[in-house]
Amino acid sequence: MSECTGVAVFILRERDGAIETLLLKRAGGGFEEEWCPVAGTVEPGEEAGATVQREAAEETGLRLRELEASEIRVYRSPQRDGPHIRIYSAWVEADAEVRLNYEHSDFAWCSFERARELVSIDAQRTALEEIERIRTRGEPARFIEFRAPDE
């Protein structure tokens, strides 16, 4: 069984009849100034879904509802069944107030199309396409894997 060591969650809201997703601008580290979803590391003994809720609260102050795990996994190595990041989506109320922590310098609520333009990682663009298909059109989930290249 493959171990989930990290999570990312695209937070959604419906406002004025349109669905938007929240992106955060990283304030430092390897992805400084990059737009990304909420993300974090699964702590020992923690379930991935609990990590999503904890990271969302820490990074944005938001309380998530209707958390859904996608069938998208991003592997950190080329090996089969290695450690991976699992991508989720969740809803918040339309008027929910974002309160950023020190990890981020800005945030934006975006259409799926605009969010795909802002993120820099291919797996995130694919995740946004998949989440849009599932959450707005009710289509079934597909299993998608991204693997680190062979060295």
N, C-alpha and C positions, 0 to 999 in steps of 0.2 A: 504494500500500500504506500502510495506516495504521500509525503508529508507537506502540509500547507504551512509555510513559514512566514508568509506575509499576505496582506490583503490590500485591495483598493476598492473604493466604493464611489460610484457616480450617484450623487444626490440629486433627486429630481423634485420639481414642483410644477404645479399647473397654475398659470396666471393668465388671466384674460383669454382663456381658451387655448393657450399655447403651452406646451411642455418645455421647460428649461432645465438645464443641468448646471450644477455649480462647479466651477473650476477655481483653483487656488494658485496664486503665484508664489513659488518658493522663495524664501528670504535668504537662504544660504545652502551650503553643502554642494554636492555634485550636480544638482539640478537648479542652481540659483537662477532666478528670473524665468524659470520654465513654468508653464501652466500645467496643472495636473489635478487629478481627483484627490480626495482624502486617501491616505495610505499609511500603513504601518506594519510593524512586526508582531507576529503572534507570540505572546509571552508563554513561558513554560506552564503547562496545565490549563491554558486558556483555549476555549473553542474559537474557531475563526469568526463566527457570527458575533461573539462577545467582543472580539478585537475590533470589528467594524464599528460597533456601537461605542466602544471606549474611544477609539481614534476620532470618530466624528465629534463626540462631545469635547475631547481635548483640543482638536484643531479648529472647530467651528462653533462650539457651544450648541449645536443642533441636536435635537432628539429625533431619531429616525423611526419611521413606521414602514410597514410592508417591505421589510428587508428580503431581498431575493438574490440567491447565489446564481451566478451565470455558470455556464459550462465552459468558461474560458479560463485557461490556466497558462501562466507564464513561467516556464522552467528556467532556473538559473544556471543550468548546465545542459550539455547535449545528451546526458544519460536519460534513459527511459525511467519513469517513476522516481525522479529525483525531487529535491525540495522545489516547491513552486509557490507562486503568488496566485491567489484566487480573486477574481473580480466580481463585485456585487453591484446591485443598484438598490436604492431605497427612496422613499418619498418623505417630504416634509410639508408642513402647512405652507400655503402661498405667502403668508406674511411672517414666516419664521425669520428671526433676526440672527444674522451671521456675526459671530464674535471671534475674530482670528486670534490665534496664539502667536508666539514668537517665531514659529516655523514659516509663516507666510506674511507677505507684505501687502497683498491685495486679493480681491476675489471678484468674480463676475458670474452672473447668471446668463447663460447662453443658450441659443438654439442648438440642436444636435449638429447642424451644419457648421455653425461658427465654432463650436467646441472642437470639432474634428480639425478645423484650420489652426486652432491655437495649440493643441497638444503636439508634442514632438516625438512621441514614441508610437511606432506602428501598432503595437498591441493595444494601446489606448484608443487609437482611431477605430480599429476593428471592434473593440469592446463597445464603443459608442454606437457603431452601426448595428451591432447585435442587440444592444439594449433598446435602441429605437425600434427595431423590428418587433421585439417581444413586448415592450411596454406600451407602444402606441398602436400597433397593428394586431396584437394578440397572436403572433406567429409562434410556433414552437421553437424552443432553444436548440442550438446546434453545439456539438462538442468541438471546441477549437483549442489548439495548443500552439504556443510559441516556445521555441527552444533556443537556448544560447548556441552560437555556432561552435562546431568542433574546433579545437585548438590545433 
